[in-house]
Amino acid sequence: MNSQVQKTIDSILEKVKEPETLRSVAELGLVKKVTLSDSAREILVTMDIAEPRLSCFVCSVVNEKIRDTIQQRLKAEFEQEFPGYHCDFC
């Protein structure tokens, strides 16, 4: 990956904030890996958001909502910075 692409990815990870703490996903280490495929025109983001340790229904719902919000924001930023690419998560 060239340095300009890496800078763009790093910038996106700094820009997108976790909604409760308002700290960047980069600072919190919530993204494990970003894979950019030019041939498939796809960006695959591997998240590192663990399930709650307790079997609390409310905790699970909150965790899922936070993950969904982060993924929506990342998708919007990646697809804006890389026009023509589709962003997906695993």
Biopython code that builds the backbone (N, CA, C, O; Angstrom):
import numpy as np
from Bio.PDB.StructureBuilder import StructureBuilder

atoms = [
    (1, "MET", "N", (0.853, -1.174, 0.000)),
    (1, "MET", "CA", (0.000, 0.000, 0.000)),
    (1, "MET", "C", (0.898, 1.236, 0.000)),
    (1, "MET", "O", (1.836, 1.334, 0.792)),
    (2, "ASN", "N", (0.604, 2.169, -0.888)),
    (2, "ASN", "CA", (1.465, 3.350, -0.951)),
    (2, "ASN", "C", (1.198, 4.274, 0.234)),
    (2, "ASN", "O", (0.170, 4.169, 0.902)),
    (3, "SER", "N", (2.133, 5.170, 0.478)),
    (3, "SER", "CA", (2.084, 6.007, 1.679)),
    (3, "SER", "C", (0.900, 6.980, 1.675)),
    (3, "SER", "O", (0.367, 7.295, 2.739)),
    (4, "GLN", "N", (0.479, 7.464, 0.497)),
    (4, "GLN", "CA", (-0.664, 8.382, 0.450)),
    (4, "GLN", "C", (-1.954, 7.659, 0.836)),
    (4, "GLN", "O", (-2.783, 8.212, 1.559)),
    (5, "VAL", "N", (-2.123, 6.444, 0.362)),
    (5, "VAL", "CA", (-3.301, 5.646, 0.721)),
    (5, "VAL", "C", (-3.291, 5.374, 2.221)),
    (5, "VAL", "O", (-4.325, 5.482, 2.881)),
    (6, "GLN", "N", (-2.124, 5.019, 2.761)),
    (6, "GLN", "CA", (-2.015, 4.751, 4.202)),
    (6, "GLN", "C", (-2.347, 6.006, 5.016)),
    (6, "GLN", "O", (-3.011, 5.921, 6.049)),
    (7, "LYS", "N", (-1.889, 7.158, 4.554)),
    (7, "LYS", "CA", (-2.209, 8.418, 5.245)),
    (7, "LYS", "C", (-3.709, 8.694, 5.231)),
    (7, "LYS", "O", (-4.268, 9.164, 6.222)),
    (8, "THR", "N", (-4.352, 8.403, 4.114)),
    (8, "THR", "CA", (-5.799, 8.601, 4.002)),
    (8, "THR", "C", (-6.542, 7.677, 4.960)),
    (8, "THR", "O", (-7.475, 8.103, 5.640)),
    (9, "ILE", "N", (-6.133, 6.422, 5.015)),
    (9, "ILE", "CA", (-6.750, 5.457, 5.934)),
    (9, "ILE", "C", (-6.542, 5.900, 7.375)),
    (9, "ILE", "O", (-7.481, 5.889, 8.170)),
    (10, "ASP", "N", (-5.325, 6.287, 7.715)),
    (10, "ASP", "CA", (-5.034, 6.752, 9.078)),
    (10, "ASP", "C", (-5.879, 7.975, 9.436)),
    (10, "ASP", "O", (-6.355, 8.098, 10.564)),
    (11, "SER", "N", (-6.059, 8.868, 8.480)),
    (11, "SER", "CA", (-6.860, 10.067, 8.694)),
    (11, "SER", "C", (-8.319, 9.709, 8.973)),
    (11, "SER", "O", (-8.947, 10.299, 9.852)),
    (12, "ILE", "N", (-8.852, 8.756, 8.237)),
    (12, "ILE", "CA", (-10.231, 8.309, 8.451)),
    (12, "ILE", "C", (-10.377, 7.708, 9.844)),
    (12, "ILE", "O", (-11.345, 7.996, 10.548)),
    (13, "LEU", "N", (-9.423, 6.876, 10.245)),
    (13, "LEU", "CA", (-9.491, 6.223, 11.556)),
    (13, "LEU", "C", (-9.354, 7.236, 12.692)),
    (13, "LEU", "O", (-9.867, 7.007, 13.787)),
    (14, "GLU", "N", (-8.674, 8.343, 12.446)),
    (14, "GLU", "CA", (-8.585, 9.415, 13.444)),
    (14, "GLU", "C", (-9.860, 10.254, 13.469)),
    (14, "GLU", "O", (-10.259, 10.752, 14.521)),
    (15, "LYS", "N", (-10.497, 10.408, 12.314)),
    (15, "LYS", "CA", (-11.681, 11.257, 12.194)),
    (15, "LYS", "C", (-12.932, 10.622, 12.817)),
    (15, "LYS", "O", (-13.736, 11.309, 13.447)),
    (16, "VAL", "N", (-13.088, 9.310, 12.635)),
    (16, "VAL", "CA", (-14.291, 8.628, 13.124)),
    (16, "VAL", "C", (-14.167, 8.398, 14.630)),
    (16, "VAL", "O", (-13.183, 7.839, 15.115)),
    (17, "LYS", "N", (-15.185, 8.840, 15.346)),
    (17, "LYS", "CA", (-15.169, 8.784, 16.816)),
    (17, "LYS", "C", (-16.119, 7.711, 17.341)),
    (17, "LYS", "O", (-17.165, 7.445, 16.748)),
    (18, "GLU", "N", (-15.741, 7.107, 18.451)),
    (18, "GLU", "CA", (-16.617, 6.190, 19.179)),
    (18, "GLU", "C", (-17.635, 7.090, 19.866)),
    (18, "GLU", "O", (-17.241, 8.044, 20.538)),
    (19, "PRO", "N", (-18.949, 6.818, 19.720)),
    (19, "PRO", "CA", (-19.959, 7.782, 20.143)),
    (19, "PRO", "C", (-20.068, 8.044, 21.645)),
    (19, "PRO", "O", (-20.566, 9.101, 22.031)),
    (20, "GLU", "N", (-19.632, 7.143, 22.490)),
    (20, "GLU", "CA", (-19.755, 7.389, 23.932)),
    (20, "GLU", "C", (-18.583, 8.183, 24.496)),
    (20, "GLU", "O", (-18.781, 9.087, 25.308)),
    (21, "THR", "N", (-17.370, 7.856, 24.074)),
    (21, "THR", "CA", (-16.185, 8.518, 24.625)),
    (21, "THR", "C", (-15.709, 9.684, 23.762)),
    (21, "THR", "O", (-14.950, 10.539, 24.219)),
    (22, "LEU", "N", (-16.165, 9.706, 22.510)),
    (22, "LEU", "CA", (-15.734, 10.694, 21.516)),
    (22, "LEU", "C", (-14.238, 10.627, 21.238)),
    (22, "LEU", "O", (-13.634, 11.607, 20.800)),
    (23, "ARG", "N", (-13.649, 9.472, 21.494)),
    (23, "ARG", "CA", (-12.243, 9.234, 21.128)),
    (23, "ARG", "C", (-12.229, 8.534, 19.776)),
    (23, "ARG", "O", (-13.174, 7.827, 19.427)),
    (24, "SER", "N", (-11.160, 8.729, 19.020)),
    (24, "SER", "CA", (-11.096, 8.162, 17.671)),
    (24, "SER", "C", (-10.979, 6.639, 17.734)),
    (24, "SER", "O", (-10.474, 6.070, 18.702)),
    (25, "VAL", "N", (-11.466, 5.999, 16.665)),
    (25, "VAL", "CA", (-11.352, 4.541, 16.604)),
    (25, "VAL", "C", (-9.883, 4.131, 16.525)),
    (25, "VAL", "O", (-9.522, 3.033, 16.947)),
    (26, "ALA", "N", (-9.039, 5.001, 15.992)),
    (26, "ALA", "CA", (-7.599, 4.723, 15.965)),
    (26, "ALA", "C", (-7.037, 4.712, 17.383)),
    (26, "ALA", "O", (-6.302, 3.799, 17.761)),
    (27, "GLU", "N", (-7.384, 5.720, 18.153)),
    (27, "GLU", "CA", (-6.900, 5.831, 19.522)),
    (27, "GLU", "C", (-7.365, 4.647, 20.376)),
    (27, "GLU", "O", (-6.625, 4.161, 21.232)),
    (28, "LEU", "N", (-8.594, 4.190, 20.135)),
    (28, "LEU", "CA", (-9.153, 3.087, 20.915)),
    (28, "LEU", "C", (-8.775, 1.710, 20.367)),
    (28, "LEU", "O", (-9.041, 0.694, 21.008)),
    (29, "GLY", "N", (-8.158, 1.672, 19.189)),
    (29, "GLY", "CA", (-7.751, 0.398, 18.598)),
    (29, "GLY", "C", (-8.928, -0.473, 18.191)),
    (29, "GLY", "O", (-8.868, -1.696, 18.320)),
    (30, "LEU", "N", (-10.001, 0.146, 17.699)),
    (30, "LEU", "CA", (-11.204, -0.599, 17.346)),
    (30, "LEU", "C", (-11.176, -1.199, 15.952)),
    (30, "LEU", "O", (-12.049, -1.990, 15.596)),
    (31, "VAL", "N", (-10.175, -0.826, 15.160)),
    (31, "VAL", "CA", (-10.016, -1.391, 13.828)),
    (31, "VAL", "C", (-8.711, -2.183, 13.812)),
    (31, "VAL", "O", (-7.632, -1.632, 14.029)),
    (32, "LYS", "N", (-8.830, -3.482, 13.551)),
    (32, "LYS", "CA", (-7.650, -4.355, 13.508)),
    (32, "LYS", "C", (-6.890, -4.211, 12.196)),
    (32, "LYS", "O", (-5.660, -4.162, 12.170)),
    (33, "LYS", "N", (-7.659, -4.144, 11.101)),
    (33, "LYS", "CA", (-7.027, -4.210, 9.788)),
    (33, "LYS", "C", (-7.929, -3.573, 8.737)),
    (33, "LYS", "O", (-9.155, -3.663, 8.814)),
    (34, "VAL", "N", (-7.305, -2.931, 7.758)),
    (34, "VAL", "CA", (-8.022, -2.391, 6.605)),
    (34, "VAL", "C", (-7.345, -2.957, 5.358)),
    (34, "VAL", "O", (-6.144, -2.778, 5.151)),
    (35, "THR", "N", (-8.134, -3.640, 4.535)),
    (35, "THR", "CA", (-7.615, -4.223, 3.302)),
    (35, "THR", "C", (-8.283, -3.522, 2.130)),
    (35, "THR", "O", (-9.509, -3.462, 2.045)),
    (36, "LEU", "N", (-7.468, -2.996, 1.232)),
    (36, "LEU", "CA", (-7.973, -2.280, 0.068)),
    (36, "LEU", "C", (-7.647, -3.110, -1.171)),
    (36, "LEU", "O", (-6.483, -3.409, -1.437)),
    (37, "SER", "N", (-8.677, -3.479, -1.921)),
    (37, "SER", "CA", (-8.492, -4.258, -3.141)),
    (37, "SER", "C", (-8.847, -3.395, -4.343)),
    (37, "SER", "O", (-10.014, -3.068, -4.557)),
    (38, "ASP", "N", (-7.845, -3.031, -5.119)),
    (38, "ASP", "CA", (-8.095, -2.218, -6.315)),
    (38, "ASP", "C", (-8.864, -3.018, -7.366)),
    (38, "ASP", "O", (-9.746, -2.480, -8.035)),
    (39, "SER", "N", (-8.530, -4.301, -7.510)),
    (39, "SER", "CA", (-9.186, -5.108, -8.536)),
    (39, "SER", "C", (-10.668, -5.318, -8.239)),
    (39, "SER", "O", (-11.485, -5.311, -9.159)),
    (40, "ALA", "N", (-11.024, -5.503, -6.975)),
    (40, "ALA", "CA", (-12.427, -5.703, -6.594)),
    (40, "ALA", "C", (-13.122, -4.384, -6.261)),
    (40, "ALA", "O", (-14.338, -4.344, -6.075)),
    (41, "ARG", "N", (-12.330, -3.293, -6.185)),
    (41, "ARG", "CA", (-12.860, -1.980, -5.792)),
    (41, "ARG", "C", (-13.592, -2.099, -4.448)),
    (41, "ARG", "O", (-14.719, -1.632, -4.275)),
    (42, "GLU", "N", (-12.895, -2.746, -3.508)),
    (42, "GLU", "CA", (-13.491, -3.015, -2.206)),
    (42, "GLU", "C", (-12.518, -2.675, -1.084)),
    (42, "GLU", "O", (-11.304, -2.834, -1.213)),
    (43, "ILE", "N", (-13.092, -2.201, 0.020)),
    (43, "ILE", "CA", (-12.344, -1.950, 1.238)),
    (43, "ILE", "C", (-12.956, -2.844, 2.303)),
    (43, "ILE", "O", (-14.151, -2.751, 2.585)),
    (44, "LEU", "N", (-12.148, -3.700, 2.890)),
    (44, "LEU", "CA", (-12.618, -4.613, 3.924)),
    (44, "LEU", "C", (-12.011, -4.179, 5.252)),
    (44, "LEU", "O", (-10.790, -4.139, 5.404)),
    (45, "VAL", "N", (-12.877, -3.854, 6.216)),
    (45, "VAL", "CA", (-12.447, -3.373, 7.522)),
    (45, "VAL", "C", (-12.709, -4.470, 8.556)),
    (45, "VAL", "O", (-13.836, -4.940, 8.710)),
    (46, "THR", "N", (-11.657, -4.864, 9.251)),
    (46, "THR", "CA", (-11.781, -5.851, 10.316)),
    (46, "THR", "C", (-11.825, -5.105, 11.639)),
    (46, "THR", "O", (-10.870, -4.433, 12.027)),
    (47, "MET", "N", (-12.966, -5.238, 12.327)),
    (47, "MET", "CA", (-13.180, -4.534, 13.588)),
    (47, "MET", "C", (-12.671, -5.369, 14.760)),
    (47, "MET", "O", (-12.546, -6.590, 14.665)),
    (48, "ASP", "N", (-12.382, -4.690, 15.858)),
    (48, "ASP", "CA", (-11.964, -5.351, 17.087)),
    (48, "ASP", "C", (-12.831, -4.836, 18.239)),
    (48, "ASP", "O", (-12.354, -4.161, 19.150)),
    (49, "ILE", "N", (-14.117, -5.176, 18.166)),
    (49, "ILE", "CA", (-15.063, -4.796, 19.210)),
    (49, "ILE", "C", (-15.589, -6.093, 19.813)),
    (49, "ILE", "O", (-16.328, -6.837, 19.168)),
    (50, "ALA", "N", (-15.204, -6.348, 21.040)),
    (50, "ALA", "CA", (-15.568, -7.600, 21.706)),
    (50, "ALA", "C", (-17.010, -7.560, 22.195)),
    (50, "ALA", "O", (-17.580, -6.495, 22.433)),
    (51, "GLU", "N", (-17.570, -8.733, 22.335)),
    (51, "GLU", "CA", (-18.892, -8.857, 22.943)),
    (51, "GLU", "C", (-18.763, -8.566, 24.435)),
    (51, "GLU", "O", (-17.703, -8.793, 25.019)),
    (52, "PRO", "N", (-19.828, -8.067, 25.055)),
    (52, "PRO", "CA", (-19.776, -7.811, 26.491)),
    (52, "PRO", "C", (-19.460, -9.084, 27.271)),
    (52, "PRO", "O", (-19.905, -10.169, 26.897)),
    (53, "ARG", "N", (-18.701, -8.957, 28.342)),
    (53, "ARG", "CA", (-18.313, -10.111, 29.152)),
    (53, "ARG", "C", (-19.484, -10.694, 29.929)),
    (53, "ARG", "O", (-19.522, -11.896, 30.193)),
    (54, "LEU", "N", (-20.421, -9.861, 30.288)),
    (54, "LEU", "CA", (-21.583, -10.323, 31.036)),
    (54, "LEU", "C", (-22.703, -10.661, 30.059)),
    (54, "LEU", "O", (-22.777, -10.096, 28.968)),
    (55, "SER", "N", (-23.552, -11.566, 30.449)),
    (55, "SER", "CA", (-24.659, -11.922, 29.565)),
    (55, "SER", "C", (-25.845, -10.996, 29.828)),
    (55, "SER", "O", (-26.955, -11.445, 30.117)),
    (56, "CYS", "N", (-25.589, -9.730, 29.723)),
    (56, "CYS", "CA", (-26.595, -8.695, 29.968)),
    (56, "CYS", "C", (-27.207, -8.288, 28.625)),
    (56, "CYS", "O", (-26.501, -7.857, 27.714)),
    (57, "PHE", "N", (-28.510, -8.429, 28.521)),
    (57, "PHE", "CA", (-29.195, -8.096, 27.279)),
    (57, "PHE", "C", (-28.975, -6.633, 26.888)),
    (57, "PHE", "O", (-28.686, -6.329, 25.731)),
    (58, "VAL", "N", (-29.113, -5.740, 27.852)),
    (58, "VAL", "CA", (-28.955, -4.311, 27.583)),
    (58, "VAL", "C", (-27.538, -4.006, 27.108)),
    (58, "VAL", "O", (-27.347, -3.224, 26.177)),
    (59, "CYS", "N", (-26.534, -4.632, 27.756)),
    (59, "CYS", "CA", (-25.137, -4.420, 27.347)),
    (59, "CYS", "C", (-24.930, -4.850, 25.893)),
    (59, "CYS", "O", (-24.235, -4.177, 25.132)),
    (60, "SER", "N", (-25.533, -5.965, 25.521)),
    (60, "SER", "CA", (-25.410, -6.456, 24.148)),
    (60, "SER", "C", (-26.044, -5.497, 23.149)),
    (60, "SER", "O", (-25.490, -5.249, 22.079)),
    (61, "VAL", "N", (-27.203, -4.962, 23.502)),
    (61, "VAL", "CA", (-27.895, -4.018, 22.616)),
    (61, "VAL", "C", (-27.072, -2.738, 22.454)),
    (61, "VAL", "O", (-26.914, -2.236, 21.341)),
    (62, "VAL", "N", (-26.554, -2.219, 23.555)),
    (62, "VAL", "CA", (-25.736, -1.005, 23.510)),
    (62, "VAL", "C", (-24.473, -1.252, 22.687)),
    (62, "VAL", "O", (-24.108, -0.428, 21.848)),
    (63, "ASN", "N", (-23.809, -2.378, 22.922)),
    (63, "ASN", "CA", (-22.595, -2.734, 22.185)),
    (63, "ASN", "C", (-22.883, -2.818, 20.681)),
    (63, "ASN", "O", (-22.105, -2.319, 19.868)),
    (64, "GLU", "N", (-23.989, -3.443, 20.322)),
    (64, "GLU", "CA", (-24.350, -3.576, 18.918)),
    (64, "GLU", "C", (-24.643, -2.206, 18.291)),
    (64, "GLU", "O", (-24.251, -1.944, 17.153)),
    (65, "LYS", "N", (-25.325, -1.345, 19.029)),
    (65, "LYS", "CA", (-25.640, 0.004, 18.529)),
    (65, "LYS", "C", (-24.358, 0.820, 18.301)),
    (65, "LYS", "O", (-24.221, 1.511, 17.292)),
    (66, "ILE", "N", (-23.435, 0.727, 19.245)),
    (66, "ILE", "CA", (-22.157, 1.442, 19.100)),
    (66, "ILE", "C", (-21.393, 0.914, 17.891)),
    (66, "ILE", "O", (-20.881, 1.696, 17.090)),
    (67, "ARG", "N", (-21.312, -0.422, 17.753)),
    (67, "ARG", "CA", (-20.621, -1.017, 16.607)),
    (67, "ARG", "C", (-21.266, -0.581, 15.297)),
    (67, "ARG", "O", (-20.563, -0.222, 14.353)),
    (68, "ASP", "N", (-22.615, -0.608, 15.228)),
    (68, "ASP", "CA", (-23.311, -0.194, 14.004)),
    (68, "ASP", "C", (-23.036, 1.268, 13.663)),
    (68, "ASP", "O", (-22.823, 1.610, 12.500)),
    (69, "THR", "N", (-23.041, 2.120, 14.671)),
    (69, "THR", "CA", (-22.777, 3.551, 14.448)),
    (69, "THR", "C", (-21.369, 3.763, 13.912)),
    (69, "THR", "O", (-21.168, 4.518, 12.961)),
    (70, "ILE", "N", (-20.401, 3.100, 14.520)),
    (70, "ILE", "CA", (-19.012, 3.220, 14.063)),
    (70, "ILE", "C", (-18.881, 2.718, 12.634)),
    (70, "ILE", "O", (-18.232, 3.359, 11.807)),
    (71, "GLN", "N", (-19.494, 1.574, 12.335)),
    (71, "GLN", "CA", (-19.406, 1.019, 10.987)),
    (71, "GLN", "C", (-20.053, 1.936, 9.956)),
    (71, "GLN", "O", (-19.516, 2.093, 8.860)),
    (72, "GLN", "N", (-21.176, 2.538, 10.274)),
    (72, "GLN", "CA", (-21.833, 3.473, 9.349)),
    (72, "GLN", "C", (-20.934, 4.674, 9.067)),
    (72, "GLN", "O", (-20.810, 5.110, 7.922)),
    (73, "ARG", "N", (-20.314, 5.199, 10.110)),
    (73, "ARG", "CA", (-19.431, 6.362, 9.944)),
    (73, "ARG", "C", (-18.176, 5.997, 9.151)),
    (73, "ARG", "O", (-17.747, 6.752, 8.279)),
    (74, "LEU", "N", (-17.592, 4.835, 9.457)),
    (74, "LEU", "CA", (-16.417, 4.393, 8.699)),
    (74, "LEU", "C", (-16.767, 4.183, 7.233)),
    (74, "LEU", "O", (-16.032, 4.622, 6.349)),
    (75, "LYS", "N", (-17.879, 3.516, 6.974)),
    (75, "LYS", "CA", (-18.312, 3.262, 5.594)),
    (75, "LYS", "C", (-18.470, 4.572, 4.834)),
    (75, "LYS", "O", (-17.989, 4.696, 3.708)),
    (76, "ALA", "N", (-19.139, 5.548, 5.438)),
    (76, "ALA", "CA", (-19.341, 6.841, 4.783)),
    (76, "ALA", "C", (-18.007, 7.514, 4.478)),
    (76, "ALA", "O", (-17.810, 8.030, 3.378)),
    (77, "GLU", "N", (-17.096, 7.513, 5.440)),
    (77, "GLU", "CA", (-15.793, 8.167, 5.247)),
    (77, "GLU", "C", (-14.954, 7.450, 4.188)),
    (77, "GLU", "O", (-14.378, 8.095, 3.312)),
    (78, "PHE", "N", (-14.884, 6.115, 4.267)),
    (78, "PHE", "CA", (-14.086, 5.372, 3.285)),
    (78, "PHE", "C", (-14.638, 5.547, 1.876)),
    (78, "PHE", "O", (-13.874, 5.753, 0.933)),
    (79, "GLU", "N", (-15.953, 5.469, 1.725)),
    (79, "GLU", "CA", (-16.539, 5.576, 0.387)),
    (79, "GLU", "C", (-16.470, 6.997, -0.150)),
    (79, "GLU", "O", (-16.498, 7.200, -1.364)),
    (80, "GLN", "N", (-16.380, 7.979, 0.732)),
    (80, "GLN", "CA", (-16.178, 9.364, 0.283)),
    (80, "GLN", "C", (-14.734, 9.571, -0.170)),
    (80, "GLN", "O", (-14.489, 10.202, -1.198)),
    (81, "GLU", "N", (-13.787, 9.048, 0.588)),
    (81, "GLU", "CA", (-12.360, 9.228, 0.267)),
    (81, "GLU", "C", (-11.889, 8.344, -0.884)),
    (81, "GLU", "O", (-10.922, 8.674, -1.570)),
    (82, "PHE", "N", (-12.576, 7.214, -1.094)),
    (82, "PHE", "CA", (-12.227, 6.284, -2.160)),
    (82, "PHE", "C", (-13.455, 6.084, -3.046)),
    (82, "PHE", "O", (-14.111, 5.045, -2.966)),
    (83, "PRO", "N", (-13.776, 7.073, -3.895)),
    (83, "PRO", "CA", (-14.965, 6.975, -4.757)),
    (83, "PRO", "C", (-14.902, 5.740, -5.652)),
    (83, "PRO", "O", (-13.854, 5.403, -6.203)),
    (84, "GLY", "N", (-16.042, 5.079, -5.780)),
    (84, "GLY", "CA", (-16.113, 3.885, -6.612)),
    (84, "GLY", "C", (-15.796, 2.600, -5.869)),
    (84, "GLY", "O", (-15.955, 1.510, -6.419)),
    (85, "TYR", "N", (-15.351, 2.716, -4.628)),
    (85, "TYR", "CA", (-15.057, 1.531, -3.808)),
    (85, "TYR", "C", (-16.240, 1.268, -2.880)),
    (85, "TYR", "O", (-16.943, 2.190, -2.466)),
    (86, "HIS", "N", (-16.440, -0.005, -2.566)),
    (86, "HIS", "CA", (-17.468, -0.413, -1.616)),
    (86, "HIS", "C", (-16.779, -0.829, -0.323)),
    (86, "HIS", "O", (-15.794, -1.566, -0.359)),
    (87, "CYS", "N", (-17.278, -0.373, 0.807)),
    (87, "CYS", "CA", (-16.690, -0.703, 2.107)),
    (87, "CYS", "C", (-17.560, -1.752, 2.801)),
    (87, "CYS", "O", (-18.781, -1.613, 2.881)),
    (88, "ASP", "N", (-16.906, -2.807, 3.302)),
    (88, "ASP", "CA", (-17.610, -3.862, 4.022)),
    (88, "ASP", "C", (-16.828, -4.220, 5.274)),
    (88, "ASP", "O", (-15.668, -3.832, 5.416)),
    (89, "PHE", "N", (-17.451, -4.956, 6.178)),
    (89, "PHE", "CA", (-16.861, -5.262, 7.488)),
    (89, "PHE", "C", (-16.855, -6.754, 7.752)),
    (89, "PHE", "O", (-17.720, -7.494, 7.283)),
    (90, "CYS", "N", (-15.868, -7.172, 8.507)),
    (90, "CYS", "CA", (-15.829, -8.567, 8.951)),
    (90, "CYS", "C", (-15.338, -8.608, 10.388)),
    (90, "CYS", "O", (-15.225, -9.686, 10.972)),
]
sb = StructureBuilder()
sb.init_structure("model")
sb.init_model(0)
sb.init_chain("A")
sb.init_seg("    ")
for serial, (resi, resn, name, xyz) in enumerate(atoms, 1):
    if name == "N":
        sb.init_residue(resn, " ", resi, " ")
    sb.init_atom(name, np.array(xyz, "f"), 0.0, 1.0, " ", f" {name:<3s}", serial, name[0])
structure = sb.get_structure()
